[in-house]
Amino acid sequence: MPASYRRIALSIYLDFLLIYGLAGLFLFFAGIGIDYLFLVAVIVTLFARPILHGAVSSPGMHILSIDHRYSVDREVVARESWLTVSLGVALVWSGMEEALRWIELPYPMPFFGFIPSVQIDMLIALVHGLLYVAAGWLILRLSPFGLWLGIALGLADACSTVLSWNLWDRLVPFWVGYRRLNQGLTVRGGEVEFLQAILPEGILVITLLALAALLANWKKFAAPGH
């Protein structure tokens, strides 16, 4: 069946997310910097799509089961739900953000009850980001492995958040101060306290809601005919 305009637009957005993350890593390691990363990602996305059109599917099209003729498998559309699509896209976005986090915010995140060094935090962020993108990709493809990978990542994140519970408040002032400094602004009154009030509780709630959504949709990932 022909892919809907909304599905095609979503595939373009997924292409942009992937290009944004990969371009950010390339620009950083090339010593260029990521000041104009958003603009670079938009330009590359706009130029890459016409080049790929008619020959092969772009990554975003492949993720959403769209072939180069802009047709989509009717069975995939029938099985998926707005929750599986939303979770898959959110995981791809989170993965790209995580892969660049250590560049944009050079202060480590708590990890299973300790604060890693900057080098270890970089490695954790890259691996974590890659796993999130893989999980989102597979969930959008309705792969059973994507379901289990998403559940495993959610459980690991929940455990890490709980074990690091008392570390978040200590790091919030550094994160807020660094971001405001880069923006040429001063920290606003109550800003640190607000974030300390919602972290890590907010992270845990979002993680548990995502896990619940995956579990509620587990039948969507069963092989056809099962």
N, CA, C and O of each residue as an XYZ file, in Angstrom:
904
protein
N       0.842     -1.185      0.000
C       0.000      0.000      0.000
C       0.883      1.243      0.000
O       1.998      1.205      0.520
N       0.394      2.360     -0.585
C       1.193      3.589     -0.597
C       1.405      4.125      0.820
O       0.490      4.109      1.643
N       2.609      4.593      1.088
C       2.891      5.182      2.397
C       2.171      6.518      2.510
O       2.107      7.277      1.544
N       1.636      6.802      3.677
C       0.946      8.068      3.898
C       1.952      9.214      3.942
O       3.140      9.001      4.185
N       1.467     10.421      3.707
C       2.344     11.596      3.773
C       2.922     11.760      5.182
O       4.064     12.188      5.346
N       2.129     11.417      6.186
C       2.606     11.521      7.562
C       3.746     10.546      7.812
O       4.709     10.874      8.505
N       3.638      9.343      7.248
C       4.695      8.351      7.420
C       5.971      8.772      6.694
O       7.075      8.587      7.207
N       5.812      9.334      5.506
C       6.978      9.816      4.749
C       7.651     10.972      5.493
O       8.878     11.041      5.565
N       6.842     11.876      6.044
C       7.400     12.990      6.813
C       8.156     12.488      8.036
O       9.205     13.024      8.391
N       7.618     11.462      8.674
C       8.287     10.890      9.842
C       9.598     10.227      9.443
O      10.565     10.265     10.204
N       9.642      9.621      8.263
C      10.893      9.014      7.793
C      11.958     10.079      7.547
O      13.142      9.849      7.796
N      11.535     11.245      7.059
C      12.485     12.355      6.860
C      13.027     12.824      8.210
O      14.216     13.109      8.347
N      12.143     12.899      9.197
C      12.573     13.303     10.539
C      13.572     12.306     11.115
O      14.554     12.701     11.744
N      13.324     11.011     10.901
C      14.262      9.991     11.392
C      15.604     10.105     10.677
O      16.654      9.961     11.303
N      15.578     10.364      9.368
C      16.831     10.592      8.638
C      17.589     11.769      9.251
O      18.804     11.709      9.442
N      16.853     12.838      9.554
C      17.479     14.014     10.154
C      18.119     13.676     11.494
O      19.243     14.099     11.766
N      17.414     12.915     12.337
C      17.956     12.552     13.648
C      19.258     11.762     13.509
O      20.232     12.023     14.216
N      19.265     10.802     12.598
C      20.463      9.984     12.410
C      21.617     10.818     11.866
O      22.753     10.686     12.322
N      21.327     11.669     10.900
C      22.365     12.531     10.330
C      22.865     13.523     11.370
O      24.061     13.805     11.435
N      21.962     14.052     12.180
C      22.329     15.000     13.229
C      23.345     14.376     14.187
O      24.369     14.984     14.498
N      23.054     13.163     14.649
C      23.961     12.503     15.586
C      25.299     12.151     14.958
O      26.351     12.410     15.543
N      25.263     11.560     13.766
C      26.510     11.154     13.104
C      27.347     12.365     12.700
O      28.571     12.352     12.833
N      26.684     13.412     12.205
C      27.411     14.626     11.816
C      28.033     15.288     13.034
O      29.145     15.810     12.960
N      27.316     15.267     14.163
C      27.862     15.855     15.379
C      29.132     15.161     15.822
O      30.109     15.818     16.181
N      29.129     13.837     15.801
C      30.327     13.090     16.180
C      31.467     13.344     15.196
O      32.617     13.512     15.600
N      31.142     13.372     13.904
C      32.177     13.617     12.887
C      32.796     15.004     13.059
O      34.018     15.148     13.049
N      31.954     16.013     13.217
C      32.464     17.389     13.349
C      33.314     17.544     14.604
O      34.326     18.245     14.591
N      32.904     16.890     15.689
C      33.667     17.003     16.932
C      35.031     16.342     16.795
O      36.052     16.951     17.114
N      35.053     15.107     16.325
C      36.325     14.389     16.228
C      37.224     14.965     15.132
O      38.440     14.774     15.158
N      36.623     15.670     14.172
C      37.421     16.335     13.136
C      37.978     17.666     13.626
O      38.745     18.320     12.920
N      37.589     18.067     14.842
C      38.088     19.310     15.418
C      37.408     20.551     14.892
O      37.911     21.658     15.083
N      36.257     20.388     14.223
C      35.564     21.528     13.634
C      34.634     22.196     14.642
O      34.447     23.413     14.617
N      34.054     21.391     15.525
C      33.094     21.922     16.475
C      31.674     21.728     15.985
O      31.450     21.447     14.808
N      30.710     21.879     16.888
C      29.324     21.580     16.530
C      28.420     22.814     16.607
O      27.207     22.688     16.772
N      29.005     23.988     16.488
C      28.223     25.218     16.590
C      27.115     25.293     15.536
O      26.030     25.809     15.805
N      27.395     24.777     14.336
C      26.422     24.849     13.246
C      25.880     23.463     12.894
O      25.509     23.205     11.749
N      25.841     22.589     13.876
C      25.421     21.206     13.640
C      24.005     21.121     13.088
O      23.755     20.372     12.144
N      23.077     21.879     13.663
C      21.681     21.796     13.210
C      21.570     22.158     11.728
O      20.897     21.467     10.963
N      22.229     23.235     11.333
C      22.176     23.675      9.936
C      22.807     22.633      9.024
O      22.269     22.332      7.959
N      23.948     22.081      9.436
C      24.615     21.045      8.634
C      23.700     19.832      8.456
O      23.592     19.289      7.356
N      23.051     19.415      9.528
C      22.178     18.238      9.463
C      20.986     18.486      8.547
O      20.586     17.593      7.799
N      20.410     19.696      8.594
C      19.280     20.026      7.720
C      19.711     19.978      6.261
O      19.011     19.401      5.429
N      20.858     20.580      5.941
C      21.344     20.636      4.554
C      21.635     19.229      4.035
O      21.232     18.879      2.926
N      22.332     18.424      4.834
C      22.663     17.059      4.405
C      21.391     16.250      4.189
O      21.286     15.498      3.220
N      20.429     16.401      5.088
C      19.166     15.663      4.949
C      18.446     16.053      3.662
O      17.959     15.187      2.936
N      18.377     17.347      3.377
C      17.673     17.819      2.189
C      18.349     17.359      0.907
O      17.672     17.091     -0.086
N      19.682     17.263      0.913
C      20.398     16.844     -0.285
C      20.425     15.328     -0.433
O      20.412     14.809     -1.549
N      20.463     14.612      0.701
C      20.581     13.154      0.644
C      19.298     12.516      0.133
O      19.357     11.541     -0.615
N      18.148     13.040      0.515
C      16.887     12.414      0.129
C      16.698     12.365     -1.396
O      16.371     11.299     -1.919
N      16.889     13.471     -2.129
C      16.728     13.378     -3.591
C      17.735     12.439     -4.243
O      17.419     11.775     -5.230
N      18.954     12.380     -3.690
C      19.975     11.496     -4.259
C      19.571     10.035     -4.103
O      19.766      9.226     -5.010
N      19.006      9.704     -2.940
C      18.610      8.321     -2.680
C      17.299      7.953     -3.357
O      17.030      6.773     -3.583
N      16.486      8.944     -3.680
C      15.153      8.683     -4.223
C      15.225      7.864     -5.512
O      15.997      8.184     -6.416
N      14.430      6.825     -5.588
C      14.346      5.999     -6.780
C      15.401      4.923     -6.870
O      15.324      4.052     -7.737
N      16.396      4.966     -5.981
C      17.456      3.950     -6.031
C      17.358      3.013     -4.833
O      17.183      1.805     -4.992
N      17.468      3.560     -3.671
C      17.377      2.759     -2.445
C      16.568      3.530     -1.415
O      16.343      4.732     -1.555
N      16.140      2.830     -0.388
C      15.437      3.493      0.703
C      16.443      4.191      1.596
O      17.543      3.682      1.811
N      16.077      5.347      2.117
C      16.919      6.016      3.102
C      16.794      5.259      4.418
O      15.877      4.453      4.573
N      17.695      5.500      5.371
C      17.571      4.832      6.678
C      16.209      5.044      7.319
O      15.614      4.103      7.844
N      15.710      6.289      7.278
C      14.405      6.561      7.864
C      13.296      5.788      7.185
O      12.376      5.309      7.847
N      13.371      5.661      5.867
C      12.378      4.881      5.135
C      12.466      3.408      5.505
O      11.444      2.746      5.681
N      13.676      2.899      5.624
C      13.849      1.494      6.002
C      13.281      1.229      7.388
O      12.611      0.222      7.614
N      13.555      2.140      8.312
C      13.053      1.969      9.679
C      11.533      1.855      9.692
O      10.970      1.081     10.466
N      10.873      2.628      8.834
C       9.409      2.645      8.798
C       8.847      1.713      7.726
O       7.676      1.816      7.359
N       9.688      0.803      7.226
C       9.256     -0.228      6.266
C       8.721      0.372      4.965
O       7.786     -0.161      4.367
N       9.322      1.487      4.531
C       8.941      2.122      3.269
C       9.993      1.771      2.224
O      11.183      1.974      2.463
N       9.576      1.245      1.061
C      10.561      0.927      0.029
C      10.811      2.144     -0.857
O      10.229      3.208     -0.643
N      11.690      1.978     -1.864
C      12.082      3.133     -2.675
C      10.953      3.629     -3.580
O      11.058      4.704     -4.170
N       9.876      2.851     -3.691
C       8.700      3.294     -4.453
C       7.672      3.952     -3.532
O       6.553      4.251     -3.949
N       8.067      4.174     -2.279
C       7.202      4.785     -1.269
C       5.947      3.946     -1.006
O       4.849      4.467     -0.814
N       6.158      2.633     -1.005
C       5.110      1.704     -0.601
C       5.492      1.119      0.750
O       6.673      1.024      1.084
N       4.497      0.733      1.513
C       4.743      0.176      2.837
C       3.950     -1.111      2.978
O       2.853     -1.251      2.437
N       4.533     -2.050      3.719
C       3.881     -3.337      3.945
C       2.579     -3.121      4.725
O       2.586     -2.568      5.825
N       1.478     -3.562      4.146
C       0.164     -3.377      4.780
C       0.096     -4.081      6.130
O      -0.557     -3.594      7.053
N       0.775     -5.236      6.249
C       0.747     -6.007      7.491
C       1.440     -5.266      8.621
O       1.011     -5.345      9.772
N       2.512     -4.545      8.301
C       3.217     -3.760      9.315
C       2.327     -2.631      9.821
O       2.240     -2.390     11.025
N       1.670     -1.946      8.900
C       0.784     -0.846      9.286
C      -0.356     -1.352     10.166
O      -0.758     -0.678     11.115
N      -0.877     -2.541      9.850
C      -1.990     -3.095     10.620
C      -1.563     -3.480     12.032
O      -2.356     -3.388     12.969
N      -0.297     -3.917     12.190
C       0.167     -4.392     13.495
C       0.627     -3.271     14.413
O       0.465     -3.370     15.629
N       1.193     -2.215     13.861
C       1.763     -1.172     14.705
C       0.676     -0.340     15.368
O      -0.485     -0.391     14.964
N       1.051      0.421     16.379
C       0.127      1.326     17.060
C       0.830      2.666     17.244
O       2.037      2.782     17.034
N       0.058      3.675     17.639
C       0.677      4.982     17.853
C       1.696      4.915     18.989
O       2.646      5.698     19.016
N       1.501      3.971     19.940
C       2.451      3.832     21.037
C       3.771      3.234     20.566
O       4.837      3.705     20.961
N       3.714      2.203     19.727
C       4.970      1.609     19.244
C       5.733      2.599     18.379
O       6.960      2.672     18.449
N       5.005      3.368     17.556
C       5.669      4.365     16.716
C       6.265      5.474     17.584
O       7.406      5.886     17.374
N       5.499      5.950     18.548
C       5.989      7.026     19.425
C       7.210      6.579     20.220
O       8.183      7.324     20.339
N       7.162      5.362     20.767
C       8.293      4.849     21.542
C       9.524      4.671     20.662
O      10.635      5.020     21.062
N       9.326      4.129     19.467
C      10.456      3.922     18.574
C      11.139      5.220     18.198
O      12.365      5.320     18.245
N      10.345      6.218     17.822
C      10.908      7.524     17.449
C      11.588      8.175     18.652
O      12.666      8.756     18.523
N      10.953      8.077     19.826
C      11.527      8.674     21.036
C      12.864      8.029     21.384
O      13.778      8.713     21.844
N      12.987      6.727     21.171
C      14.247      6.041     21.466
C      15.345      6.447     20.488
O      16.494      6.636     20.888
N      14.999      6.581     19.211
C      16.001      7.035     18.234
C      16.463      8.445     18.589
O      17.659      8.735     18.567
N      15.510      9.324     18.918
C      15.863     10.696     19.323
C      16.733     10.684     20.578
O      17.750     11.375     20.638
N      16.333      9.901     21.579
C      17.100      9.833     22.829
C      18.503      9.288     22.585
O      19.472      9.747     23.189
N      18.602      8.304     21.694
C      19.910      7.725     21.394
C      20.856      8.731     20.770
O      22.030      8.786     21.137
N      20.361      9.532     19.825
C      21.205     10.543     19.195
C      21.583     11.643     20.185
O      22.709     12.140     20.173
N      20.626     12.021     21.045
C      20.930     13.018     22.073
C      21.970     12.487     23.060
O      22.880     13.213     23.459
N      21.835     11.237     23.445
C      22.781     10.641     24.393
C      24.175     10.535     23.786
O      25.172     10.752     24.475
N      24.247     10.200     22.492
C      25.538     10.074     21.830
C      26.300     11.394     21.795
O      27.530     11.405     21.749
N      25.561     12.515     21.819
C      26.191     13.832     21.782
C      26.233     14.520     23.145
O      26.822     15.591     23.285
N      25.617     13.912     24.133
C      25.488     14.565     25.445
C      26.829     14.959     26.033
O      26.971     16.065     26.554
N      27.807     14.082     25.962
C      29.104     14.342     26.582
C      29.852     15.476     25.881
O      30.774     16.062     26.449
N      29.446     15.786     24.632
C      30.036     16.928     23.923
C      29.362     18.220     24.365
O      30.027     19.216     24.647
N      28.033     18.188     24.420
C      27.270     19.386     24.742
C      27.291     19.720     26.229
O      27.124     20.878     26.611
N      27.500     18.692     27.080
C      27.503     18.893     28.525
C      28.626     18.049     29.136
O      28.400     16.902     29.520
N      29.839     18.615     29.229
C      30.998     17.826     29.670
C      31.054     17.578     31.177
O      32.106     17.718     31.801
N      29.913     17.209     31.749
C      29.860     16.789     33.148
C      29.205     15.415     33.183
O      28.100     15.256     32.665
N      29.847     14.431     33.772
C      29.328     13.056     33.731
C      27.950     12.917     34.361
O      27.574     13.680     35.251
N      27.206     11.928     33.882
C      25.923     11.555     34.453
C      26.136     10.406     35.455
O      27.014      9.569     35.247
N      25.351     10.358     36.525
C      25.452      9.216     37.450
C      25.178      7.907     36.718
O      24.337      7.844     35.821
N      25.896      6.878     37.113
C      25.753      5.585     36.429
C      25.879      4.464     37.455
O      26.969      4.208     37.967
N      24.772      3.801     37.753
C      24.729      2.675     38.685
C      25.424      2.980     40.012
O      26.182      2.163     40.533
N      25.153      4.166     40.544
C      25.608      4.497     41.881
C      26.947      5.186     41.983
O      27.424      5.425     43.092
N      27.579      5.520     40.851
C      28.845      6.259     40.926
C      28.894      7.292     39.811
O      28.142      7.221     38.839
N      29.804      8.261     39.976
C      30.001      9.293     38.960
C      31.264      8.926     38.180
O      32.364      9.004     38.726
N      31.124      8.531     36.918
C      32.291      8.092     36.147
C      33.200      9.252     35.760
O      32.815     10.419     35.833
N      34.402      8.906     35.352
C      35.309      9.922     34.829
C      34.771     10.428     33.489
O      33.869      9.823     32.910
N      35.321     11.530     33.005
C      34.867     12.102     31.741
C      35.052     11.107     30.605
O      34.181     10.984     29.743
N      36.184     10.389     30.592
C      36.455      9.427     29.523
C      35.474      8.256     29.562
O      34.957      7.835     28.528
N      35.222      7.736     30.765
C      34.281      6.622     30.901
C      32.873      7.083     30.568
O      32.108      6.345     29.947
N      32.526      8.299     30.977
C      31.204      8.846     30.668
C      31.006      8.951     29.160
O      29.915      8.674     28.662
N      32.043      9.347     28.427
C      31.967      9.421     26.979
C      31.665      8.048     26.395
O      30.803      7.917     25.526
N      32.368      7.029     26.865
C      32.159      5.668     26.364
C      30.747      5.181     26.692
O      30.077      4.584     25.849
N      30.302      5.441     27.917
C      28.953      5.034     28.325
C      27.912      5.711     27.436
O      26.970      5.066     26.974
N      28.085      7.013     27.197
C      27.123      7.762     26.391
C      27.056      7.225     24.960
O      25.970      7.090     24.397
N      28.209      6.919     24.374
C      28.232      6.410     22.997
C      27.568      5.039     22.901
O      26.760      4.797     22.004
N      27.911      4.144     23.826
C      27.315      2.802     23.808
C      25.821      2.872     24.113
O      25.004      2.229     23.454
N      25.484      3.666     25.124
C      24.083      3.840     25.507
C      23.273      4.401     24.340
O      22.179      3.920     24.043
N      23.817      5.420     23.685
C      23.128      6.020     22.550
C      22.923      5.040     21.417
O      21.847      4.986     20.821
N      23.962      4.255     21.113
C      23.863      3.261     20.045
C      22.788      2.226     20.354
O      22.017      1.848     19.472
N      22.734      1.766     21.603
C      21.731      0.772     21.998
C      20.323      1.355     21.913
O      19.387      0.662     21.513
N      20.167      2.632     22.290
C      18.854      3.269     22.195
C      18.400      3.382     20.747
O      17.242      3.104     20.433
N      19.305      3.787     19.866
C      18.947      3.890     18.451
C      18.573      2.513     17.898
O      17.596      2.380     17.161
N      19.353      1.494     18.256
C      19.055      0.134     17.791
C      17.692     -0.329     18.288
O      16.921     -0.925     17.537
N      17.396     -0.051     19.564
C      16.104     -0.453     20.121
C      14.960      0.271     19.411
O      13.959     -0.350     19.053
N      15.105      1.582     19.208
C      14.061      2.337     18.516
C      13.860      1.849     17.096
O      12.728      1.690     16.638
N      14.963      1.613     16.400
C      14.920      1.108     15.016
C      14.146     -0.208     14.973
O      13.241     -0.370     14.155
N      14.500     -1.151     15.855
C      13.874     -2.475     15.846
C      12.420     -2.426     16.313
O      11.587     -3.190     15.825
N      12.112     -1.539     17.247
C      10.726     -1.404     17.693
C       9.854     -0.871     16.553
O       8.732     -1.340     16.364
N      10.352      0.086     15.806
C       9.598      0.605     14.663
C       9.437     -0.452     13.573
O       8.476     -0.409     12.803
N      10.369     -1.396     13.504
C      10.257     -2.513     12.568
C       9.429     -3.657     13.143
O       9.219     -4.673     12.481
N       8.955     -3.486     14.395
C       8.158     -4.488     15.114
C       8.906     -5.800     15.274
O       8.318     -6.879     15.193
N      10.204     -5.697     15.502
C      11.034     -6.877     15.730
C      10.904     -7.333     17.184
O      10.999     -6.506     18.090
N      10.688     -8.634     17.429
C      10.633     -9.125     18.809
C      11.905     -8.798     19.590
O      11.843     -8.535     20.791
N      13.063     -8.814     18.914
C      14.309     -8.468     19.590
C      14.297     -7.018     20.046
O      14.870     -6.685     21.084
N      13.642     -6.151     19.271
C      13.523     -4.752     19.670
C      12.725     -4.602     20.953
O      13.047     -3.772     21.803
N      11.673     -5.419     21.089
C      10.874     -5.399     22.314
C      11.737     -5.757     23.519
O      11.728     -5.050     24.527
N      12.488     -6.862     23.413
C      13.296     -7.318     24.547
C      14.466     -6.381     24.824
O      14.842     -6.176     25.978
N      15.043     -5.813     23.765
C      16.132     -4.853     23.965
C      15.601     -3.600     24.655
O      16.253     -3.070     25.554
N      14.427     -3.121     24.249
C      13.828     -1.963     24.892
C      13.523     -2.210     26.358
O      13.753     -1.344     27.202
N      12.998     -3.407     26.665
C      12.705     -3.751     28.054
C      13.993     -3.828     28.867
O      14.053     -3.322     29.988
N      15.019     -4.458     28.307
C      16.299     -4.587     29.018
C      16.909     -3.216     29.295
O      17.415     -2.977     30.391
N      16.868     -2.312     28.317
C      17.411     -0.969     28.510
C      16.604     -0.202     29.551
O      17.171      0.509     30.381
N      15.281     -0.346     29.507
C      14.435      0.334     30.483
C      14.699     -0.137     31.902
O      14.776      0.674     32.825
N      14.837     -1.443     32.079
C      15.123     -1.985     33.404
C      16.499     -1.531     33.893
O      16.667     -1.175     35.060
N      17.481     -1.548     32.985
C      18.832     -1.107     33.356
C      18.830      0.368     33.746
O      19.474      0.751     34.722
N      18.109      1.200     32.989
C      18.038      2.629     33.303
C      17.342      2.864     34.638
O      17.764      3.713     35.424
N      16.270      2.106     34.892
C      15.559      2.255     36.161
C      16.459      1.882     37.334
O      16.488      2.580     38.347
N      17.194      0.777     37.192
C      18.116      0.355     38.254
C      19.216      1.384     38.471
O      19.555      1.705     39.610
N      19.780      1.908     37.371
C      20.840      2.903     37.475
C      20.330      4.164     38.162
O      21.027      4.751     38.989
N      19.112      4.580     37.818
C      18.534      5.782     38.425
C      18.346      5.608     39.929
O      18.673      6.502     40.709
N      17.819      4.456     40.331
C      17.583      4.190     41.758
C      18.902      4.111     42.521
O      19.026      4.678     43.607
N      19.889      3.409     41.959
C      21.173      3.263     42.643
C      21.928      4.589     42.741
O      22.761      4.771     43.628
N      21.629      5.515     41.824
C      22.312      6.821     41.808
C      21.470      7.920     42.426
O      21.765      9.100     42.236
N      20.433      7.560     43.159
C      19.408      8.502     43.618
C      19.989      9.741     44.302
O      19.548     10.860     44.041
N      20.965      9.545     45.167
C      21.497     10.665     45.956
C      22.571     11.473     45.230
O      23.088     12.446     45.777
N      22.906     11.078     44.009
C      23.969     11.765     43.278
C      23.434     12.879     42.377
O      24.171     13.806     42.041
N      22.166     12.798     41.985
C      21.637     13.752     41.012
C      21.654     15.183     41.519
O      22.083     16.091     40.807
N      21.190     15.392     42.749
C      21.122     16.761     43.291
C      22.496     17.416     43.340
O      22.614     18.633     43.204
N      23.531     16.611     43.533
C      24.890     17.139     43.622
C      25.380     17.673     42.277
O      26.173     18.614     42.233
N      24.907     17.071     41.173
C      25.417     17.430     39.857
C      24.592     18.500     39.146
O      25.091     19.169     38.241
N      23.337     18.665     39.549
C      22.455     19.624     38.873
C      23.055     21.030     38.796
O      22.996     21.634     37.725
N      23.630     21.588     39.872
C      24.194     22.945     39.775
C      25.269     23.072     38.703
O      25.361     24.108     38.046
N      26.083     22.036     38.516
C      27.130     22.086     37.490
C      26.516     22.088     36.093
O      26.960     22.843     35.228
N      25.493     21.249     35.859
C      24.850     21.185     34.544
C      24.188     22.510     34.200
O      24.367     23.031     33.099
N      23.420     23.058     35.146
C      22.709     24.317     34.900
C      23.704     25.460     34.689
O      23.539     26.269     33.775
N      24.731     25.524     35.532
C      25.725     26.586     35.411
C      26.443     26.544     34.082
O      26.680     27.587     33.471
N      26.796     25.345     33.619
C      27.519     25.217     32.349
C      26.653     25.660     31.176
O      27.115     26.389     30.298
N      25.397     25.218     31.162
C      24.503     25.577     30.062
C      24.262     27.085     30.016
O      24.282     27.687     28.943
N      24.033     27.693     31.185
C      23.789     29.134     31.222
C      25.030     29.925     30.811
O      24.925     30.964     30.158
N      26.198     29.429     31.197
C      27.447     30.083     30.819
C      27.616     30.068     29.304
O      28.016     31.071     28.713
N      27.312     28.939     28.676
C      27.407     28.832     27.216
C      26.411     29.741     26.514
O      26.653     30.182     25.391
N      25.295     30.021     27.171
C      24.281     30.898     26.600
C      24.544     32.370     26.912
O      23.816     33.253     26.458
N      25.594     32.619     27.695
C      25.902     33.990     28.079
C      24.924     34.554     29.086
O      24.738     35.769     29.166
N      24.296     33.676     29.857
C      23.291     34.090     30.832
C      23.710     33.675     32.230
O      24.643     32.891     32.405
N      23.029     34.196     33.201
C      23.254     33.778     34.586
C      22.143     32.820     34.992
O      21.056     32.824     34.414
N      22.429     32.016     35.974
C      21.443     31.049     36.461
C      20.287     31.798     37.108
O      20.495     32.654     37.968
N      19.081     31.472     36.694
C      17.899     32.133     37.241
C      17.559     31.599     38.625
O      17.820     30.437     38.937
N      16.984     32.447     39.435
C      16.612     32.051     40.776
C      15.602     30.909     40.766
O      14.590     30.974     40.068
N      15.874     29.880     41.529
C      14.974     28.747     41.622
C      15.163     27.694     40.541
O      14.546     26.631     40.600
N      16.014     27.978     39.548
C      16.193     27.043     38.442
C      16.842     25.737     38.908
O      16.396     24.644     38.558
N      17.897     25.877     39.698
C      18.578     24.684     40.217
C      17.653     23.897     41.126
O      17.572     22.672     41.038
N      16.960     24.607     41.994
C      16.062     23.939     42.948
C      14.930     23.203     42.229
O      14.522     22.120     42.650
N      14.426     23.793     41.144
C      13.354     23.145     40.385
C      13.815     21.815     39.802
O      13.129     20.799     39.915
N      14.999     21.841     39.171
C      15.514     20.609     38.579
C      15.842     19.567     39.646
O      15.638     18.372     39.434
N      16.343     20.015     40.776
C      16.621     19.080     41.864
C      15.338     18.445     42.386
O      15.347     17.319     42.885
N      14.227     19.184     42.265
C      12.945     18.670     42.756
C      12.358     17.610     41.832
O      11.633     16.726     42.288
N      12.667     17.689     40.524
C      12.064     16.740     39.580
C      13.027     15.632     39.149
O      12.618     14.667     38.503
N      14.317     15.776     39.510
C      15.304     14.734     39.205
C      15.742     14.056     40.495
O      15.964     14.733     41.498
N      15.870     12.734     40.490
C      15.678     11.798     39.370
C      14.268     11.234     39.266
O      14.022     10.339     38.457
N      13.335     11.744     40.072
C      11.976     11.195     40.070
C      11.365     11.191     38.671
O      10.760     10.207     38.245
N      11.536     12.320     37.960
C      10.960     12.419     36.619
C      11.532     11.392     35.667
O      10.804     10.807     34.865
N      12.842     11.169     35.753
C      13.480     10.186     34.882
C      12.919      8.793     35.149
O      12.631      8.042     34.218
N      12.766      8.456     36.428
C      12.252      7.138     36.786
C      10.812      6.960     36.310
O      10.455      5.898     35.800
N       9.994      7.979     36.473
C       8.597      7.889     36.037
C       8.505      7.684     34.526
O       7.749      6.832     34.060
N       9.272      8.462     33.762
C       9.258      8.338     32.302
C       9.732      6.949     31.880
O       9.157      6.344     30.975
N      10.772      6.447     32.528
C      11.294      5.115     32.212
C      10.255      4.035     32.477
O      10.061      3.138     31.657
N       9.589      4.124     33.622
C       8.582      3.121     33.974
C       7.366      3.202     33.050
O       6.780      2.173     32.715
N       6.981      4.409     32.637
C       5.875      4.550     31.695
C       6.221      3.940     30.340
O       5.381      3.299     29.708
N       7.464      4.143     29.896
C       7.902      3.547     28.629
C       7.900      2.025     28.719
O       7.484      1.349     27.779
N       8.360      1.486     29.836
C       8.332      0.043     30.034
C       6.900     -0.487     30.016
O       6.617     -1.519     29.407
N       6.006      0.224     30.687
C       4.607     -0.194     30.717
C       4.005     -0.188     29.310
O       3.244     -1.087     28.952
N       4.351      0.831     28.514
C       3.837      0.907     27.149
C       4.351     -0.250     26.299
O       3.604     -0.817     25.502
N       5.624     -0.600     26.468
C       6.174     -1.736     25.728
C       5.475     -3.031     26.113
O       5.093     -3.822     25.251
N       5.312     -3.239     27.399
C       4.666     -4.466     27.867
C       3.210     -4.535     27.423
O       2.709     -5.612     27.100
N       2.532     -3.394     27.406
C       1.135     -3.376     26.989
C       0.976     -3.682     25.503
O      -0.098     -4.093     25.064
N       2.047     -3.483     24.723
C       1.990     -3.710     23.275
C       2.795     -4.923     22.831
O       3.145     -5.032     21.656
N       3.093     -5.827     23.743
C       3.994     -6.939     23.397
C       3.444     -7.819     22.277
O       4.221     -8.407     21.525
N       2.117     -7.921     22.151
C       1.539     -8.754     21.085
C       1.822     -8.184     19.701
O       1.806     -8.916     18.712
N       2.080     -6.877     19.628
C       2.384     -6.256     18.335
C       3.679     -6.808     17.749
O       3.900     -6.753     16.539
N       4.538     -7.342     18.628
C       5.858     -7.811     18.184
C       5.885     -9.312     17.894
O       6.934     -9.851     17.541
N       4.758     -9.984     18.036
C       4.715    -11.410     17.739
C       4.832    -11.612     16.223
O       4.360    -10.798     15.429
N       5.470    -12.711     15.855
C       5.599    -13.005     14.426
C       4.222    -13.194     13.808
O       3.326    -13.726     14.463
N       4.031    -12.765     12.542
C       2.734    -12.923     11.892
C       2.247    -14.369     11.967
O       3.003    -15.312     11.730
N       0.982    -14.517     12.297
C       0.422    -15.861     12.358
C       0.504    -16.469     13.739
O      -0.029    -17.555     13.967
N       1.177    -15.774     14.692
C       1.317    -16.298     16.052
C       0.396    -15.531     16.999
O       0.363    -15.818     18.196
